[in-house]
């Protein structure tokens, strides 16, 4: 539980369960004896706060400390706006999000219809000027993109482009509100009438309004103007489009409520606000209960509200919540349509793209643009709703305390200039000091969720033909029970984590839970088997990556190994179907959400073979039988034999830490191979294959002896065999301990941990000697090698400090710099499920 009180300089933690609180009362005598003063600790300030967490597509976060500090965002940092207002005695206050920006398009993006003049080789130096003669340049229509079958192809390294536009009345434009609307991949420089207007090294993936230099704004004139752009594709995809917009002033000036606290638990984020004489509590709940596949799959989150008077007097109170159509598009220029859905019990609205190109988009920095976003509230006289522009519905509520206007009818419409919102409001009428409650449900039906070897699959919750309205009605019926169950789950998770790893460890696991789970999608396989697909968020967008499943596996081994089996099944099927014919496992099965076969450019032979064998072994240990291994025995045998031949001293290849590059003779990779072989021997023994078991157990033991001899460097063990001046975290050793193999002597752990403590920086232990960065999941695994709590916490505290102090306000990264705490890359990834390895130790080690 991560509690932040903004009304005090320091935040304090007091456990909610069975925590002894001792109070000293000095009234001339001690009120009680044997008093112990509890030492409060400062809580973790999350880098980002989870609000709506369903799957990689439906994932909305607040990326600052106040819920009203900025527009809420998808984990990719694109705006996915939620808005909330409370109206007290006729006065409105914002408590969630901000008023959505509205724009007047002066020059729309070229998109499909806009005209460009362009050149793909270096032009004359005057090419940016308004009067430059570009009659010899080629003409193109629409956004420049790479590829062969595209409207306006750009397949060279550089492009120079020009667009003309007219301004009829310059004095009608507020120049200070003028912005470029731009999309570029990669480096770009833009000019207005020859004056530099914008420059950026890097990428703006989707069309985004950006600031223009004051000089360029002043260069505008009535009549004909020109925007010119030069873009360089430094690698990968290519894109260029530029327009011009004027940001409109807000129609209403609404103050913010005052946030007084926020608490994050495993499945809930709870905020409190002071809005005049009324206290508001807003709670975001994702009922991701791991032992219930229906709840893990149901794409519905609750947003609950509680209000009460704080001054002893009754007050007239209304609440407003809206969700914008931006949540249902990949880019804001996509058209959307909307409608109301029939239900006897609920007021249901939905919005989605007009085109509905189901499962047509794949990639990393991609948002869903098929299916529909739903907002549902219990129907009744106290509830009103409206589908309209954000500006209209907010003004309607601010003035009337309800939504009295008609729904918008002019569709399709794009969110680019004035987004449509699904808005609902509730009238509490007179509120006293006794709390009153209301809640809404936000959901998303993606129609089909995953394409699995060319067959579209639906989410697990649909396996019996449940409709989206039925799902929403069931979610409403389950509300009270699920709020209780999630509360109990959260309390137990925190206490279990704290009991094995301490306060800071417990807070980190709380923050990791929703992030890890919501980086997956649970679907029903062709034969009804649960398949659980991860997405490599802000890594490369791969689906079902083995070396992403491996670090996240402790969470699922601890709570429900069925989910881990659902992650491994696609990799087994890929080999057993004959589609993958190499003697080691694939790295992935595609690019999310298309799982038609590996798309990553290079194999990780020893890495993935070791991962699959270790995880299958761990499943057998947790379940108490090896039936899952039995069903894939031939494949496991093939991978074990590959490791017997290639795993002891790996050749130059990638490991899961591929950002560090290729490495030959990787000692940590060798450990993984040895433990994979030992795991295969364990599985053979569980299945009564005694001769096979003895062969592979002995081979692994012999290899472990050889490893110690080859890797020893005196006061530590090497990063790579033959390089005594190198070192690395040997995080793979943790499975020797968890699985009870003990083929590597405890002295190795002791030597390594002592050495690691000397290498630690302010914000954690580097991954190895090659760089300052680290992986937070691997720190957790390395720390779990410690025999005592004090040593474990020495590794956890610097990592805790990194997340608490980082200026990178994004969902937890697992790859950061240990000297500064700065994000190196990656965010919102499932691998933080690896934080649960300390809890898994308590479960597995008898």
C-alpha positions in Angstrom: 0.0 0.0 0.0 1.5 3.3 -1.1 -0.1 6.1 0.7 0.8 9.7 -0.1 -0.6 12.6 1.9 -0.3 15.9 0.2 -1.6 17.9 3.1 1.5 17.2 5.2 5.2 17.6 4.4 5.9 14.0 5.1 3.8 10.9 4.5 3.4 8.2 7.2 2.7 4.5 6.9 0.6 2.6 9.3 -0.3 -1.0 8.3 -4.0 -1.7 8.1 -3.9 -5.2 9.5 -2.9 -6.3 13.1 -0.5 -3.4 13.5 0.2 -2.6 17.1 -0.1 1.2 17.6 1.3 2.5 20.9 0.4 5.9 22.1 2.2 7.9 24.8 -0.2 10.2 26.7 1.5 12.5 29.1 -1.1 13.7 31.6 1.3 13.7 34.6 1.4 9.9 34.5 1.6 7.0 32.0 -1.8 6.0 30.7 -0.4 2.5 30.0 2.7 0.5 30.6 5.1 -1.4 28.3 4.7 1.2 25.5 6.6 0.8 22.2 6.8 3.8 19.9 6.1 2.6 16.3 8.6 4.1 13.7 6.6 5.4 10.8 8.3 5.3 7.4 7.9 7.4 4.3 5.8 5.7 1.7 6.8 5.0 -1.9 5.7 7.7 -4.3 4.9 5.7 -7.4 6.4 6.9 -10.7 2.9 6.6 -12.1 -0.5 5.7 -10.6 -2.6 2.9 -12.2 -6.2 3.8 -12.7 -7.8 1.5 -15.3 -5.8 -1.7 -15.9 -7.3 -4.4 -18.1 -4.7 -5.5 -20.7 -2.0 -4.0 -22.9 -4.6 -2.0 -24.8 -6.8 -0.8 -22.0 -4.4 0.7 -19.5 -4.9 4.3 -18.2 -2.5 6.0 -15.7 -2.1 9.2 -13.9 1.5 10.2 -14.4 1.8 12.9 -11.7 1.1 13.2 -8.0 -2.2 14.9 -8.3 -5.1 13.3 -10.2 -6.0 16.7 -11.7 -2.4 17.6 -12.5 -2.7 16.6 -16.2 -4.7 14.6 -18.6 -4.7 10.8 -17.9 -2.6 8.7 -20.3 -2.2 5.3 -21.8 1.0 3.6 -20.7 2.5 4.7 -24.1 2.0 8.3 -22.8 -0.7 9.1 -25.4 -3.7 10.9 -23.9 -6.5 8.6 -22.8 -8.7 11.2 -21.0 -10.9 10.6 -18.0 -12.5 13.6 -16.4 -14.2 14.0 -13.1 -15.9 16.9 -11.4 -17.7 17.4 -8.2 -20.3 20.1 -7.7 -20.9 21.4 -4.2 -23.7 23.8 -3.5 -23.6 24.8 -7.2 -19.8 25.3 -7.4 -17.9 22.8 -9.7 -14.4 21.5 -9.0 -12.1 19.3 -11.1 -10.7 16.3 -9.3 -9.8 14.0 -12.2 -8.0 15.0 -15.4 -8.3 18.4 -17.0 -10.4 20.2 -19.5 -9.7 18.6 -22.9 -7.9 20.8 -25.4 -9.9 21.9 -28.4 -8.3 23.1 -31.6 -9.2 25.1 -34.7 -7.5 23.5 -37.7 -5.8 26.2 -39.8 -3.9 23.6 -41.9 -5.2 20.1 -41.5 -2.7 17.3 -41.6 -2.2 16.0 -45.2 -3.4 12.6 -43.9 -5.2 11.3 -47.0 -6.1 14.4 -49.0 -3.4 17.1 -48.4 -0.9 18.0 -51.1 2.8 18.1 -50.8 5.7 19.1 -53.0 8.7 17.0 -52.2 12.2 16.0 -53.1 14.3 13.0 -52.0 17.7 14.5 -52.7 19.3 17.6 -51.2 17.7 20.7 -52.7 19.0 24.2 -53.1 19.8 26.2 -49.9 16.7 28.5 -50.4 14.2 25.6 -50.4 12.5 26.8 -47.1 11.6 30.2 -48.5 8.1 31.1 -49.4 8.9 32.3 -52.9 11.2 29.3 -53.7 10.4 27.8 -57.1 9.4 24.1 -56.4 7.7 23.5 -59.7 10.3 20.9 -60.5 9.6 18.9 -57.4 7.3 15.9 -57.3 3.8 16.1 -55.9 2.3 13.7 -53.3 -0.9 13.4 -51.4 -1.2 12.4 -47.8 1.2 11.4 -45.0 4.6 10.3 -46.1 5.1 6.7 -44.9 7.5 3.8 -45.7 6.4 0.7 -47.5 5.4 -0.3 -51.0 1.6 -0.4 -50.9 1.1 3.0 -49.3 -0.5 6.2 -50.6 2.5 8.5 -50.3 5.6 6.3 -50.1 8.9 7.5 -48.6 11.6 4.9 -48.8 14.8 7.0 -48.9 16.9 8.1 -45.9 15.9 11.8 -46.2 13.0 13.8 -47.6 12.4 17.6 -48.1 8.7 18.7 -48.3 6.7 21.9 -48.8 3.0 22.7 -48.2 1.3 26.0 -48.9 -1.8 27.4 -47.1 -3.7 30.7 -46.8 -4.7 32.9 -43.9 -7.6 35.1 -44.7 -7.5 37.3 -41.5 -4.4 37.1 -39.4 -5.9 39.3 -36.7 -8.6 36.6 -36.1 -5.9 34.2 -34.8 -4.4 34.2 -31.3 -0.8 33.7 -32.4 0.3 32.7 -28.9 -2.0 29.7 -29.2 -0.6 28.6 -32.5 0.8 25.1 -32.6 2.2 22.7 -35.2 0.4 19.4 -35.5 3.2 17.0 -36.4 4.0 13.4 -36.9 7.6 12.4 -37.7 9.9 9.4 -37.7 12.7 10.1 -37.2 14.6 13.5 -36.9 12.8 16.6 -38.2 13.2 20.3 -38.7 10.3 22.5 -39.7 10.1 26.1 -41.1 7.3 28.6 -41.6 8.0 31.0 -44.4 11.7 30.2 -44.1 11.9 30.8 -40.3 12.8 27.8 -38.1 9.7 26.7 -36.2 10.4 23.3 -34.7 13.2 20.8 -34.4 13.5 17.5 -32.8 15.9 14.6 -32.8 13.9 11.4 -32.4 10.3 10.5 -33.1 6.8 11.8 -32.6 4.9 8.6 -33.3 1.3 10.0 -33.6 0.1 13.4 -34.6 0.8 15.8 -31.7 0.4 19.6 -31.2 3.8 21.1 -30.4 5.1 24.6 -29.7 6.3 26.9 -32.5 9.1 29.3 -32.0 8.0 32.9 -31.5 10.0 34.0 -34.5 8.1 31.6 -36.7 4.7 32.7 -35.4 5.7 36.3 -36.3 6.6 35.2 -39.8 3.0 34.3 -40.6 1.2 36.7 -43.0 -2.2 37.2 -44.5 -2.5 35.4 -47.9 -0.2 32.6 -48.9 2.2 31.0 -46.4 4.4 27.9 -46.6 5.4 25.2 -44.2 8.5 23.2 -45.1 10.0 20.2 -43.4 13.1 18.1 -43.6 13.0 14.6 -42.1 15.7 12.0 -41.7 14.9 8.3 -41.3 17.7 7.0 -39.0 16.4 3.4 -39.0 13.2 1.4 -38.9 9.9 3.0 -39.8 9.5 6.4 -41.6 6.7 9.0 -41.5 6.2 12.7 -42.0 3.1 14.9 -41.8 2.7 18.5 -40.6 -0.3 20.8 -40.0 -1.2 23.9 -38.1 -3.7 24.4 -35.3 -4.9 27.1 -33.0 -5.6 25.9 -29.4 -8.9 27.4 -28.3 -9.4 28.9 -24.9 -11.4 26.8 -22.3 -15.1 27.7 -22.2 -15.3 27.4 -18.4 -12.8 28.3 -15.7 -13.2 25.5 -13.2 -11.0 25.3 -10.1 -9.4 22.1 -8.8 -10.4 20.4 -5.6 -7.5 19.9 -3.2 -6.1 16.4 -3.2 -5.3 15.4 0.4 -4.1 11.8 -0.1 -3.6 8.8 -2.4 -3.1 5.2 -1.6 -2.1 2.4 -4.0 -2.7 -1.2 -3.2 -2.5 -4.3 -5.4 -5.9 -3.9 -7.2 -7.0 -0.4 -6.1 -5.9 3.3 -6.3 -7.7 5.5 -3.8 -7.7 9.3 -3.8 -9.2 11.8 -1.3 -10.0 15.4 -2.0 -11.3 18.4 -0.2 -13.9 20.2 -2.3 -15.1 23.1 -0.2 -16.9 21.7 2.8 -17.2 18.2 1.3 -14.7 15.3 1.3 -14.6 13.1 -1.8 -13.0 9.7 -2.1 -12.5 8.3 -5.6 -11.4 4.7 -5.9 -10.2 2.9 -9.1 -10.6 -0.9 -8.8 -9.4 -3.6 -11.2 -10.8 -6.9 -9.8 -7.8 -8.9 -11.1 -8.2 -11.9 -8.7 -5.6 -14.4 -9.9 -7.5 -17.6 -8.9 -10.5 -16.5 -10.9 -9.9 -16.7 -14.7 -13.3 -14.9 -15.3 -12.2 -11.9 -13.2 -8.7 -11.9 -14.8 -10.3 -11.7 -18.2 -13.4 -9.5 -17.6 -12.5 -6.1 -19.2 -14.4 -4.0 -16.7 -13.0 -1.8 -13.9 -14.9 0.1 -11.3 -14.7 3.8 -10.4 -16.3 4.4 -7.0 -17.1 7.6 -5.2 -17.8 8.4 -1.6 -18.8 11.9 -0.4 -19.5 13.3 3.1 -19.9 16.7 4.7 -17.0 17.9 6.8 -18.5 21.0 8.5 -21.5 19.4 10.1 -24.0 21.0 7.7 -25.8 19.4 4.8 -24.6 20.2 1.2 -26.0 19.8 -2.3 -23.6 17.5 -4.1 -23.4 16.1 -7.7 -20.6 14.1 -9.4 -19.6 13.9 -13.0 -17.4 11.3 -14.8 -16.5 11.1 -18.5 -14.3 9.0 -20.8 -13.2 10.4 -24.1 -13.2 8.8 -27.5 -9.4 9.0 -27.6 -9.4 5.8 -25.6 -10.8 3.9 -28.6 -8.4 5.1 -31.3 -4.8 4.7 -32.2 -4.4 8.2 -33.5 -6.7 11.2 -32.8 -7.5 11.7 -36.5 -9.5 8.4 -36.7 -13.3 8.8 -37.0 -15.5 7.4 -34.2 -19.2 6.6 -33.9 -21.3 6.1 -30.7 -24.6 4.8 -29.5 -26.5 3.7 -26.4 -27.0 0.1 -25.6 -30.2 -1.6 -24.4 -30.3 -2.7 -20.7 -33.0 -3.0 -18.1 -30.7 -2.3 -15.2 -28.0 0.0 -16.6 -27.4 3.2 -18.5 -24.8 2.1 -21.1 -23.0 4.2 -23.7 -20.3 3.2 -26.1 -17.9 4.7 -28.6 -15.5 3.1 -31.1 -13.9 3.7 -34.5 -16.1 3.9 -37.6 -13.9 1.6 -39.6 -13.5 -1.2 -37.0 -10.4 -2.8 -38.5 -10.3 -5.7 -36.1 -6.8 -7.1 -35.4 -5.4 -5.1 -38.3 -2.9 -3.1 -36.2 0.2 -4.6 -34.5 3.3 -3.1 -32.9 4.8 -1.6 -29.8 3.7 2.0 -29.5 0.2 1.1 -30.7 -3.2 1.6 -29.2 -6.4 -0.3 -30.0 -8.6 1.0 -32.7 -11.2 -1.7 -32.9 -14.0 -2.7 -30.5 -15.8 -0.3 -28.2 -15.3 1.6 -25.0 -18.3 1.4 -22.6 -19.4 3.5 -19.7 -22.1 2.0 -17.6 -24.0 3.3 -14.5 -27.0 2.1 -12.7 -30.1 3.7 -14.2 -32.5 5.8 -12.1 -33.7 9.3 -11.5 -30.5 10.4 -9.8 -28.4 9.4 -12.9 -28.1 11.4 -16.1 -25.8 10.9 -19.1 -24.8 12.4 -22.3 -22.7 11.6 -25.4 -21.3 14.9 -26.5 -18.1 16.9 -26.9 -16.2 17.4 -23.7 -16.7 21.1 -23.7 -20.5 20.7 -24.0 -21.0 18.0 -21.3 -18.7 19.8 -18.8 -20.5 23.1 -19.3 -23.8 21.3 -19.0 -22.9 19.7 -15.7 -21.2 22.8 -14.3 -24.4 24.8 -14.9 -27.1 22.3 -14.1 -25.6 19.7 -11.9 -26.8 17.1 -14.3 -26.5 16.3 -18.0 -29.6 17.7 -19.6 -28.5 18.2 -23.2 -29.1 15.9 -26.1 -26.6 13.4 -27.4 -24.4 14.5 -30.4 -25.7 13.2 -33.7 -23.1 14.5 -36.2 -21.0 11.3 -36.7 -18.5 10.1 -37.5 -16.3 12.5 -35.8 -12.6 12.4 -34.9 -11.1 13.3 -31.4 -8.5 15.5 -33.0 -10.1 18.9 -32.5 -13.0 18.4 -30.0 -13.3 14.8 -28.6 -16.6 13.2 -28.0 -17.0 11.9 -24.5 -19.3 9.4 -22.7 -20.4 11.3 -19.7 -22.5 10.3 -16.7 -23.5 12.3 -13.6 -25.1 11.4 -10.2 -27.1 13.7 -7.9 -26.5 12.9 -4.2 -28.9 15.7 -3.3 -28.3 16.6 0.4 -25.1 15.1 1.8 -24.5 14.9 5.6 -21.5 13.7 7.6 -22.6 10.1 6.9 -20.8 8.9 3.7 -22.8 8.3 0.6 -21.6 6.2 -2.4 -22.0 5.8 -6.1 -20.0 3.9 -8.8 -19.6 3.5 -12.5 -18.1 0.7 -14.6 -15.6 1.4 -17.5 -15.1 -1.5 -19.9 -13.8 -2.3 -23.3 -15.0 -5.1 -25.6 -12.3 -5.8 -28.2 -14.5 -8.2 -30.3 -11.5 -10.4 -31.1 -8.4 -10.1 -28.9 -5.6 -12.2 -30.4 -4.8 -13.7 -33.8 -3.3 -17.1 -33.1 -1.7 -18.8 -36.1 -4.2 -17.1 -38.4 -7.2 -17.9 -36.2 -8.9 -14.9 -34.4 -9.4 -15.7 -30.7 -11.8 -14.0 -28.3 -11.1 -13.0 -24.7 -11.7 -15.8 -22.1 -14.8 -14.1 -20.7 -16.6 -14.6 -24.0 -15.9 -18.4 -24.2 -19.5 -19.2 -23.3 -21.1 -16.6 -25.6 -21.6 -13.9 -23.0 -22.5 -10.6 -24.6 -21.0 -7.3 -23.5 -24.3 -6.1 -22.0 -24.6 -9.3 -20.0 -21.0 -8.9 -18.9 -21.7 -5.3 -17.7 -24.8 -6.4 -15.9 -23.0 -9.2 -14.2 -20.2 -6.8 -13.2 -22.8 -4.6 -11.6 -24.3 -7.5 -9.7 -20.8 -8.5 -8.5 -19.8 -5.1 -7.4 -20.2 -5.3 -3.6 -18.7 -8.8 -3.5 -15.7 -7.9 -5.7 -15.0 -4.8 -3.7 -14.8 -6.9 -0.6 -12.7 -9.6 -2.3 -10.2 -7.2 -3.8 -9.8 -5.4 -0.4 -9.1 -8.7 1.3 -6.7 -9.8 -1.5 -4.8 -6.5 -1.3 -4.4 -6.7 2.5 -3.1 -10.3 2.3 -0.7 -9.6 -0.5 0.8 -6.7 1.5 1.1 -8.7 4.7 2.5 -11.7 3.0 5.1 -9.6 1.2 6.0 -7.6 4.3 6.4 -10.7 6.4 9.1 -12.1 4.0 10.8 -9.0 2.7 10.0 -6.0 4.7 8.0 -2.8 4.3 9.8 -1.4 1.2 9.6 -4.8 -0.5 5.9 -5.0 0.1 5.2 -1.6 -1.3 7.1 -2.5 -4.5 5.1 -5.7 -5.0 1.9 -3.8 -4.6 2.8 -1.4 -7.3 4.1 -4.3 -9.5 1.0 -6.4 -9.3 -1.5 -4.6 -11.6 1.2 -3.6 -14.0 2.4 -7.1 -14.5 -1.0 -8.7 -14.8 -2.4 -5.9 -17.2 0.5 -6.5 -19.6 -1.2 -9.8 -20.6 -4.4 -10.9 -22.3 -6.2 -14.0 -21.4 -8.0 -15.8 -24.3 -9.7 -19.1 -25.0 -7.5 -21.2 -27.3 -9.0 -23.1 -30.3 -9.5 -26.1 -28.0 -10.8 -24.1 -25.1 -7.4 -24.1 -23.3 -6.6 -20.8 -21.5 -3.8 -19.0 -23.3 -2.2 -16.0 -21.6 -0.3 -13.7 -23.9 2.2 -11.0 -22.8 3.1 -7.9 -24.7 6.7 -6.5 -24.6 5.6 -3.0 -23.7 8.0 -0.4 -24.9 10.6 -3.1 -25.7 9.7 -4.2 -29.2 6.0 -5.2 -29.0 6.6 -8.9 -29.2 3.8 -11.3 -28.1 4.4 -14.3 -25.9 8.2 -13.7 -25.5 9.8 -16.5 -23.5 12.4 -14.3 -21.8 9.7 -11.9 -20.7 7.6 -14.8 -19.3 10.6 -16.1 -17.4 11.1 -13.0 -15.2 7.4 -12.4 -14.7 6.8 -16.1 -13.8 7.2 -15.8 -10.0 3.9 -13.8 -9.6 2.0 -16.5 -11.5 3.7 -19.4 -9.9 2.8 -17.9 -6.6 -0.9 -17.2 -7.3 -2.0 -19.4 -10.2 0.3 -21.6 -12.3 -2.5 -22.1 -14.8 -1.8 -18.7 -16.1 1.9 -19.5 -16.5 1.0 -22.7 -18.4 -1.2 -20.4 -20.6 2.0 -18.4 -21.4 4.1 -21.5 -22.2 1.5 -23.4 -24.3 1.9 -21.2 -27.5 5.7 -21.8 -27.5 5.1 -25.6 -27.1 2.5 -25.5 -29.8 4.8 -23.5 -32.2 7.3 -26.4 -32.0 4.9 -29.3 -31.8 2.9 -28.1 -34.8 6.0 -28.2 -37.0 5.9 -24.4 -37.6 9.1 -23.9 -35.6 11.7 -26.5 -36.6 14.8 -25.4 -34.7 16.2 -27.5 -31.9 15.5 -24.8 -29.3 12.4 -22.7 -28.5 11.3 -19.6 -30.4 11.9 -16.2 -28.8 8.3 -15.2 -29.3 5.2 -16.0 -31.4 4.7 -12.7 -33.2 4.1 -9.0 -32.6 1.1 -8.2 -30.3 -1.7 -9.0 -31.0 -0.8 -11.1 -33.9 0.7 -14.5 -32.8 1.4 -16.1 -36.1 5.1 -16.9 -35.5 8.3 -15.3 -34.4 9.0 -11.8 -35.6 12.1 -10.9 -33.4 15.1 -10.7 -35.7 17.4 -13.1 -33.9 17.2 -16.3 -31.8 18.3 -16.8 -28.2 19.0 -20.5 -28.2 20.4 -21.3 -24.7 18.3 -18.5 -23.1 14.9 -19.8 -24.2 15.7 -23.5 -23.9 16.8 -22.9 -20.3 13.8 -20.7 -19.6 11.2 -23.2 -20.8 12.8 -26.1 -18.9 13.1 -24.1 -15.6 9.6 -22.8 -15.8 8.1 -26.2 -16.6 10.0 -27.6 -13.7 8.8 -24.9 -11.4 5.2 -25.6 -12.4 5.6 -29.2 -11.5 7.1 -28.3 -8.1 4.3 -25.9 -7.3 1.5 -28.2 -8.5 3.0 -31.3 -7.0 2.9 -33.3 -10.2 4.5 -33.3 -13.7 1.4 -33.8 -15.9 2.1 -30.5 -17.8 5.6 -31.7 -18.6 4.3 -35.1 -19.6 2.1 -33.6 -22.2 5.2 -31.9 -23.8 7.8 -34.5 -23.1 9.3 -35.0 -26.5 9.8 -31.3 -26.9 11.3 -30.9 -23.5 13.7 -33.7 -24.3 14.8 -32.0 -27.5 15.5 -28.8 -25.6 17.4 -30.6 -22.8 19.6 -32.4 -25.2 20.3 -29.1 -27.0 21.5 -27.6 -23.7 23.6 -30.7 -22.9 25.5 -30.0 -26.1 25.6 -26.2 -26.2 24.8 -24.9 -22.7 28.0 -25.4 -20.7 30.1 -22.8 -22.5 27.7 -20.8 -24.7 28.8 -19.4 -28.0 28.5 -15.7 -28.9 24.7 -15.0 -28.7 22.1 -12.9 -27.1 20.5 -13.5 -23.7 17.4 -11.9 -22.3 19.5 -8.8 -21.5 19.8 -8.3 -25.3 20.3 -4.6 -24.9 23.8 -5.4 -23.6 24.6 -7.0 -26.9 26.0 -10.4 -27.9 28.3 -12.2 -25.4 30.3 -15.4 -25.7 31.0 -17.7 -22.7 28.3 -16.0 -20.6 28.5 -17.6 -17.1 25.0 -16.6 -16.0 23.6 -18.1 -19.2 25.6 -21.2 -18.5 23.9 -21.4 -15.0 20.6 -21.3 -16.7 21.5 -24.1 -19.1 22.7 -26.3 -16.2 19.6 -25.7 -14.1 17.5 -26.4 -17.2 19.2 -29.8 -17.6 18.8 -30.5 -13.8 15.1 -29.5 -14.1 14.6 -32.0 -16.9 16.1 -34.7 -14.7 13.7 -33.7 -11.9 10.8 -34.0 -14.2 11.9 -37.4 -15.5 12.0 -38.6 -11.9 8.6 -37.2 -11.2 7.3 -39.2 -14.2 9.0 -42.4 -13.1 11.7 -42.3 -15.8 14.4 -43.1 -13.3 17.2 -43.9 -15.8 16.7 -40.7 -17.6 16.5 -38.8 -14.4 19.8 -40.1 -13.1 21.6 -39.3 -16.4 20.5 -35.7 -16.5 20.9 -35.0 -12.8 24.5 -36.3 -12.9 25.2 -34.3 -16.0 24.0 -31.1 -14.4 26.0 -31.8 -11.2 29.2 -32.4 -13.2 28.6 -29.2 -15.2 28.1 -27.3 -12.0 31.5 -28.4 -10.7 33.1 -27.5 -14.0 31.3 -24.1 -13.9 32.8 -23.2 -10.5 36.3 -24.0 -11.7 35.9 -22.0 -15.0 34.1 -19.0 -13.5 36.1 -18.4 -10.3 38.0 -15.2 -10.1 39.0 -15.1 -6.4 36.6 -12.7 -4.7 33.9 -13.1 -7.3 32.7 -15.1 -10.3 33.2 -13.8 -13.9 30.7 -12.3 -16.4 32.3 -14.5 -19.1 34.6 -17.5 -18.7 38.2 -16.6 -19.2 37.7 -12.9 -18.2 38.6 -12.6 -14.5 38.3 -8.8 -14.4 34.5 -9.0 -15.3 31.5 -9.7 -13.0 27.8 -9.9 -13.3 24.6 -10.6 -11.3 24.1 -14.4 -11.3 20.4 -14.1 -10.8 19.7 -17.4 -12.5 21.2 -19.1 -9.4 18.0 -18.4 -7.5 16.3 -21.4 -9.1 18.9 -23.8 -7.7 17.7 -22.6 -4.3 14.0 -22.5 -5.0 13.8 -25.9 -6.6 16.0 -27.4 -3.9 18.6 -28.8 -6.3 21.6 -27.3 -4.4 24.1 -28.3 -7.1 25.9 -25.0 -6.8 27.5 -24.6 -3.3 26.2 -22.0 -1.0 29.7 -20.5 -0.9 29.1 -19.1 -4.4 26.1 -17.1 -3.3 28.0 -15.8 -0.3 31.0 -14.8 -2.3 28.9 -13.1 -5.0 26.6 -11.2 -2.6 29.6 -9.8 -0.6 31.1 -8.7 -3.9 27.9 -7.2 -5.2 27.5 -5.0 -2.1 30.8 -3.4 -3.0 29.6 -2.6 -6.5 26.2 -1.0 -5.5 25.5 2.5 -6.5 23.1 5.0 -4.9 20.1 3.5 -6.8 21.0 -0.1 -7.0 23.3 -2.9 -8.2 24.4 -2.6 -11.9 23.6 -5.6 -14.1 27.3 -6.2 -14.7 30.6 -4.4 -15.1 29.9 -3.2 -18.7 27.5 -0.4 -17.8 25.9 1.6 -15.0 22.3 0.4 -15.8 20.5 -2.4 -14.1 17.3 -4.5 -14.3 15.1 -4.2 -11.3 13.6 -7.7 -11.7 17.1 -9.2 -11.6 18.0 -7.3 -8.5 15.0 -8.9 -6.7 16.2 -12.3 -7.8 19.8 -11.6 -6.8 18.7 -10.3 -3.4 16.7 -13.5 -2.8 20.0 -15.4 -2.8 20.6 -13.8 0.6 20.3 -16.0 3.7 19.0 -13.2 5.9 16.5 -10.3 5.8 19.1 -7.6 6.5 21.2 -8.5 3.4 18.1 -8.8 1.2 17.0 -5.4 2.2 20.4 -3.9 1.4 19.7 -4.7 -2.2 16.0 -3.6 -2.1 16.4 -0.2 -0.5 18.4 1.5 -3.3 15.9 0.2 -5.8 13.1 1.5 -3.7 14.8 4.8 -3.6 15.1 4.9 -7.4 11.4 4.5 -7.9 10.6 6.9 -5.1 12.8 9.7 -6.5 12.9 9.2 -10.2 11.8 12.2 -12.4 10.6 9.8 -15.1 6.9 9.7 -14.4 5.9 6.6 -16.3 4.6 3.1 -15.2 7.5 1.3 -13.5 10.6 0.8 -15.7 12.7 -2.3 -15.2 15.7 -0.8 -16.9 17.3 2.2 -15.3 20.6 3.9 -14.4 22.0 3.0 -10.9 23.9 6.2 -10.4 21.0 8.6 -11.2 17.8 6.5 -11.0 16.9 7.7 -14.5 15.0 5.4 -16.8 17.2 3.8 -19.5 14.3 2.3 -21.4 11.2 0.1 -21.1 8.1 0.8 -19.1 4.8 -0.8 -18.1 6.3 -4.3 -18.7 5.1 -7.5 -17.2 8.6 -8.5 -15.9 8.0 -6.7 -12.6 6.0 -9.8 -11.7 9.5 -11.1 -10.9 9.4 -9.0 -7.7 7.2 -11.8 -6.3 10.2 -14.2 -6.2 10.9 -13.5 -2.5 7.3 -14.5 -1.7 7.7 -17.6 -4.0 10.7 -18.6 -2.0 8.5 -18.8 1.1 6.1 -21.0 -0.8 8.6 -23.3 -2.5 11.5 -23.7 0.0 10.4 -26.1 2.7 
